[in-house]
Amino acid sequence: MAHYIRVHINWSQRKRLIVGTAYFVVGAAFSAWSFWWKAVPGVTMDTLEQ
C-alpha cells in the first residue's frame, strides 16, 4: 500500500504525511480497543510460548 501511494499517486509530501498519520492513529486505536474488548479484569491473557 505504501509503495502504491508513493509511486502511483501524485500526492504532496504533506498530504502523504497527513494520510499516513491518520492511518497509524486509526490502526493503533483499533489495536487498543480490541485488547480492551477481550480483556477480563484481573485475569492474565495466555499467550503461545514456543
N, CA, C and O atoms as a Tinker XYZ file with bonds, in Angstrom:
   200  protein
     1  N      0.823000   -1.172000    0.000000    73     2
     2  CA     0.000000    0.000000    0.000000    64     1     3
     3  C      0.878000    1.250000    0.000000    63     2     4     5
     4  O      0.620000    2.185000   -0.758000    81     3
     5  N      1.894000    1.276000    0.826000    73     3     6
     6  CA     2.779000    2.445000    0.874000    64     5     7
     7  C      3.483000    2.648000   -0.466000    63     6     8     9
     8  O      3.622000    3.780000   -0.929000    81     7
     9  N      3.927000    1.556000   -1.088000    73     7    10
    10  CA     4.575000    1.657000   -2.398000    64     9    11
    11  C      3.607000    2.240000   -3.420000    63    10    12    13
    12  O      3.979000    3.126000   -4.190000    81    11
    13  N      2.387000    1.757000   -3.433000    73    11    14
    14  CA     1.391000    2.239000   -4.391000    64    13    15
    15  C      1.145000    3.736000   -4.197000    63    14    16    17
    16  O      1.126000    4.499000   -5.163000    81    15
    17  N      0.958000    4.149000   -2.939000    73    15    18
    18  CA     0.702000    5.566000   -2.663000    64    17    19
    19  C      1.894000    6.417000   -3.064000    63    18    20    21
    20  O      1.728000    7.486000   -3.651000    81    19
    21  N      3.101000    5.947000   -2.747000    73    19    22
    22  CA     4.285000    6.755000   -3.026000    64    21    23
    23  C      4.593000    6.856000   -4.520000    63    22    24    25
    24  O      4.990000    7.919000   -4.997000    81    23
    25  N      4.416000    5.771000   -5.255000    73    23    26
    26  CA     4.819000    5.739000   -6.660000    64    25    27
    27  C      3.687000    6.133000   -7.611000    63    26    28    29
    28  O      3.911000    6.887000   -8.558000    81    27
    29  N      2.495000    5.639000   -7.372000    73    27    30
    30  CA     1.426000    5.782000   -8.357000    64    29    31
    31  C      0.445000    6.920000   -8.090000    63    30    32    33
    32  O     -0.335000    7.274000   -8.975000    81    31
    33  N      0.466000    7.491000   -6.908000    73    31    34
    34  CA    -0.420000    8.609000   -6.607000    64    33    35
    35  C      0.449000    9.842000   -6.410000    63    34    36    37
    36  O      1.378000    9.829000   -5.603000    81    35
    37  N      0.155000   10.887000   -7.131000    73    35    38
    38  CA     0.964000   12.105000   -7.073000    64    37    39
    39  C      0.466000   13.038000   -5.972000    63    38    40    41
    40  O     -0.135000   14.079000   -6.241000    81    39
    41  N      0.729000   12.644000   -4.735000    73    39    42
    42  CA     0.370000   13.470000   -3.590000    64    41    43
    43  C      1.599000   14.232000   -3.134000    63    42    44    45
    44  O      2.730000   13.795000   -3.346000    81    43
    45  N      1.371000   15.371000   -2.508000    73    43    46
    46  CA     2.479000   16.121000   -1.920000    64    45    47
    47  C      2.966000   15.372000   -0.667000    63    46    48    49
    48  O      2.269000   14.519000   -0.117000    81    47
    49  N      4.154000   15.715000   -0.252000    73    47    50
    50  CA     4.705000   15.071000    0.942000    64    49    51
    51  C      3.827000   15.361000    2.160000    63    50    52    53
    52  O      3.659000   14.499000    3.023000    81    51
    53  N      3.275000   16.559000    2.231000    73    51    54
    54  CA     2.417000   16.932000    3.358000    64    53    55
    55  C      1.163000   16.060000    3.396000    63    54    56    57
    56  O      0.764000   15.592000    4.462000    81    55
    57  N      0.544000   15.841000    2.245000    73    55    58
    58  CA    -0.667000   15.019000    2.196000    64    57    59
    59  C     -0.345000   13.567000    2.562000    63    58    60    61
    60  O     -1.119000   12.929000    3.276000    81    59
    61  N      0.794000   13.034000    2.078000    73    59    62
    62  CA     1.191000   11.669000    2.443000    64    61    63
    63  C      1.401000   11.557000    3.946000    63    62    64    65
    64  O      1.017000   10.558000    4.553000    81    63
    65  N      2.009000   12.579000    4.552000    73    63    66
    66  CA     2.247000   12.565000    5.994000    64    65    67
    67  C      0.932000   12.595000    6.765000    63    66    68    69
    68  O      0.774000   11.876000    7.751000    81    67
    69  N     -0.008000   13.418000    6.323000    73    67    70
    70  CA    -1.306000   13.508000    7.000000    64    69    71
    71  C     -2.066000   12.186000    6.893000    63    70    72    73
    72  O     -2.587000   11.687000    7.890000    81    71
    73  N     -2.130000   11.624000    5.694000    73    71    74
    74  CA    -2.853000   10.363000    5.494000    64    73    75
    75  C     -2.170000    9.229000    6.264000    63    74    76    77
    76  O     -2.845000    8.419000    6.901000    81    75
    77  N     -0.843000    9.167000    6.211000    73    75    78
    78  CA    -0.109000    8.134000    6.939000    64    77    79
    79  C     -0.309000    8.225000    8.436000    63    78    80    81
    80  O     -0.469000    7.207000    9.109000    81    79
    81  N     -0.300000    9.436000    8.960000    73    79    82
    82  CA    -0.527000    9.633000   10.399000    64    81    83
    83  C     -1.939000    9.219000   10.783000    63    82    84    85
    84  O     -2.145000    8.591000   11.821000    81    83
    85  N     -2.904000    9.567000    9.952000    73    83    86
    86  CA    -4.291000    9.186000   10.233000    64    85    87
    87  C     -4.445000    7.666000   10.260000    63    86    88    89
    88  O     -5.081000    7.124000   11.164000    81    87
    89  N     -3.867000    6.978000    9.275000    73    87    90
    90  CA    -3.939000    5.511000    9.260000    64    89    91
    91  C     -3.236000    4.907000   10.466000    63    90    92    93
    92  O     -3.714000    3.923000   11.030000    81    91
    93  N     -2.110000    5.483000   10.867000    73    91    94
    94  CA    -1.381000    4.994000   12.036000    64    93    95
    95  C     -2.235000    5.128000   13.299000    63    94    96    97
    96  O     -2.314000    4.193000   14.096000    81    95
    97  N     -2.872000    6.283000   13.483000    73    95    98
    98  CA    -3.699000    6.520000   14.665000    64    97    99
    99  C     -4.904000    5.584000   14.676000    63    98   100   101
   100  O     -5.242000    5.023000   15.718000    81    99
   101  N     -5.552000    5.413000   13.528000    73    99   102
   102  CA    -6.705000    4.507000   13.452000    64   101   103
   103  C     -6.284000    3.070000   13.757000    63   102   104   105
   104  O     -6.986000    2.365000   14.481000    81   103
   105  N     -5.155000    2.630000   13.219000    73   103   106
   106  CA    -4.667000    1.277000   13.492000    64   105   107
   107  C     -4.318000    1.070000   14.959000    63   106   108   109
   108  O     -4.626000    0.023000   15.530000    81   107
   109  N     -3.678000    2.056000   15.569000    73   107   110
   110  CA    -3.332000    1.953000   16.991000    64   109   111
   111  C     -4.590000    1.942000   17.852000    63   110   112   113
   112  O     -4.673000    1.187000   18.821000    81   111
   113  N     -5.563000    2.772000   17.504000    73   111   114
   114  CA    -6.820000    2.802000   18.264000    64   113   115
   115  C     -7.559000    1.481000   18.140000    63   114   116   117
   116  O     -8.104000    0.987000   19.127000    81   115
   117  N     -7.589000    0.901000   16.951000    73   115   118
   118  CA    -8.255000   -0.393000   16.770000    64   117   119
   119  C     -7.561000   -1.481000   17.579000    63   118   120   121
   120  O     -8.226000   -2.310000   18.202000    81   119
   121  N     -6.229000   -1.485000   17.575000    73   119   122
   122  CA    -5.489000   -2.484000   18.344000    64   121   123
   123  C     -5.771000   -2.344000   19.831000    63   122   124   125
   124  O     -6.020000   -3.340000   20.510000    81   123
   125  N     -5.735000   -1.118000   20.345000    73   123   126
   126  CA    -6.017000   -0.884000   21.764000    64   125   127
   127  C     -7.444000   -1.291000   22.108000    63   126   128   129
   128  O     -7.677000   -1.922000   23.139000    81   127
   129  N     -8.405000   -0.933000   21.250000    73   127   130
   130  CA    -9.799000   -1.297000   21.502000    64   129   131
   131  C     -9.981000   -2.813000   21.518000    63   130   132   133
   132  O    -10.697000   -3.338000   22.371000    81   131
   133  N     -9.345000   -3.516000   20.591000    73   131   134
   134  CA    -9.539000   -4.966000   20.533000    64   133   135
   135  C     -8.983000   -5.654000   21.778000    63   134   136   137
   136  O     -9.574000   -6.618000   22.264000    81   135
   137  N     -7.858000   -5.172000   22.300000    73   135   138
   138  CA    -7.341000   -5.747000   23.541000    64   137   139
   139  C     -8.249000   -5.392000   24.716000    63   138   140   141
   140  O     -8.493000   -6.229000   25.585000    81   139
   141  N     -8.743000   -4.173000   24.748000    73   139   142
   142  CA    -9.629000   -3.752000   25.831000    64   141   143
   143  C    -10.928000   -4.564000   25.812000    63   142   144   145
   144  O    -11.440000   -4.946000   26.864000    81   143
   145  N    -11.456000   -4.824000   24.617000    73   143   146
   146  CA   -12.717000   -5.542000   24.470000    64   145   147
   147  C    -12.600000   -6.993000   24.940000    63   146   148   149
   148  O    -13.531000   -7.524000   25.545000    81   147
   149  N    -11.451000   -7.642000   24.662000    73   147   150
   150  CA   -11.265000   -9.048000   25.028000    64   149   151
   151  C    -10.774000   -9.241000   26.460000    63   150   152   153
   152  O    -10.838000  -10.348000   26.993000    81   151
   153  N    -10.287000   -8.177000   27.080000    73   151   154
   154  CA    -9.691000   -8.303000   28.406000    64   153   155
   155  C    -10.750000   -8.536000   29.476000    63   154   156   157
   156  O    -11.858000   -8.003000   29.412000    81   155
   157  N    -10.378000   -9.345000   30.455000    73   155   158
   158  CA   -11.206000   -9.578000   31.628000    64   157   159
   159  C    -10.422000   -9.034000   32.818000    63   158   160   161
   160  O     -9.289000   -9.459000   33.042000    81   159
   161  N    -10.989000   -8.110000   33.582000    73   159   162
   162  CA   -10.255000   -7.520000   34.694000    64   161   163
   163  C     -9.755000   -8.579000   35.686000    63   162   164   165
   164  O    -10.513000   -9.444000   36.127000    81   163
   165  N     -8.480000   -8.492000   36.022000    73   163   166
   166  CA    -7.883000   -9.391000   36.996000    64   165   167
   167  C     -7.433000  -10.730000   36.435000    63   166   168   169
   168  O     -6.907000  -11.554000   37.184000    81   167
   169  N     -7.622000  -10.975000   35.139000    73   167   170
   170  CA    -7.240000  -12.242000   34.531000    64   169   171
   171  C     -6.142000  -11.981000   33.494000    63   170   172   173
   172  O     -6.290000  -11.140000   32.607000    81   171
   173  N     -5.045000  -12.717000   33.628000    73   171   174
   174  CA    -3.951000  -12.586000   32.684000    64   173   175
   175  C     -4.266000  -13.386000   31.424000    63   174   176   177
   176  O     -4.691000  -14.539000   31.504000    81   175
   177  N     -4.055000  -12.765000   30.252000    73   175   178
   178  CA    -4.303000  -13.461000   28.994000    64   177   179
   179  C     -3.129000  -14.396000   28.694000    63   178   180   181
   180  O     -1.969000  -13.997000   28.794000    81   179
   181  N     -3.438000  -15.636000   28.327000    73   179   182
   182  CA    -2.406000  -16.597000   27.964000    64   181   183
   183  C     -1.903000  -16.314000   26.557000    63   182   184   185
   184  O     -2.671000  -15.925000   25.677000    81   183
   185  N     -0.610000  -16.510000   26.354000    73   183   186
   186  CA    -0.010000  -16.378000   25.047000    64   185   187
   187  C      0.694000  -17.684000   24.701000    63   186   188   189
   188  O      1.016000  -18.484000   25.580000    81   187
   189  N      0.927000  -17.884000   23.418000    73   187   190
   190  CA     1.628000  -19.084000   22.984000    64   189   191
   191  C      3.110000  -18.963000   23.312000    63   190   192   193
   192  O      3.738000  -17.950000   23.004000    81   191
   193  N      3.655000  -19.973000   23.923000    73   191   194
   194  CA     5.079000  -19.975000   24.226000    64   193   195
   195  C      5.726000  -21.084000   23.419000    63   194   196   197
   196  O      5.264000  -22.225000   23.429000    81   195
   197  N      6.804000  -20.740000   22.716000    73   195   198
   198  CA     7.464000  -21.739000   21.891000    64   197   199
   199  C      8.884000  -21.905000   22.316000    63   198   200
   200  O      9.612000  -22.710000   21.736000    81   199
